[in-house]
């Protein structure tokens, strides 16, 4: 696997947590168990996919 999967996982989880809190603070979506668990997990998966797909480094 190319890229940085650990960095993608950490970034994705933090992104999901902050999106859940932002949606709750703006009144778009209530802060429920589904949003607190679901959005960070979705961010984790998205971060892992982007980290694996991203063209980092030099191409040899």
C-alpha positions in Angstrom: 0.0 0.0 0.0 1.4 3.4 -1.0 0.6 6.6 0.8 0.3 7.1 4.5 -2.6 4.9 5.8 -2.1 5.8 9.5 -2.2 9.5 8.8 -5.3 9.0 6.7 -7.0 7.0 9.5 -6.2 9.6 12.2 -7.2 12.5 9.9 -10.4 10.8 8.8 -11.5 10.1 12.4 -10.8 13.7 13.5 -12.7 15.0 10.4 -15.7 12.8 11.2 -15.8 14.0 14.8 -15.6 17.6 13.8 -18.2 17.3 11.1 -20.6 15.6 13.7 -20.0 18.5 16.1 -20.4 21.1 13.5 -23.7 19.7 12.2 -24.9 19.6 15.8 -23.9 23.2 16.6 -25.5 24.5 13.4 -28.7 22.7 14.1 -28.6 20.6 10.9 -28.5 17.2 12.5 -29.0 16.3 16.2 -26.1 14.8 18.1 -27.2 11.2 18.4 -25.3 7.9 18.9 -25.5 7.3 15.1 -23.9 10.6 14.2 -21.2 10.4 16.9 -20.2 6.9 15.9 -21.2 6.9 12.2 -19.5 10.0 10.9 -16.1 9.2 12.5 -16.3 5.7 11.1 -17.2 7.1 7.7 -14.3 9.5 8.0 -12.0 6.7 8.9 -12.9 4.7 5.8 -12.7 7.8 3.6 -9.3 8.7 5.0 -8.0 5.2 4.5 -9.2 5.1 0.9 -7.7 8.5 0.1 -4.4 7.6 1.8 -4.2 4.4 -0.3 -5.1 6.2 -3.5 -3.1 9.4 -3.2 -0.1 9.7 -5.4 2.5 10.6 -2.8 6.2 10.6 -3.4 8.2 10.4 -6.6 7.2 8.0 -9.4 10.1 5.7 -10.3 
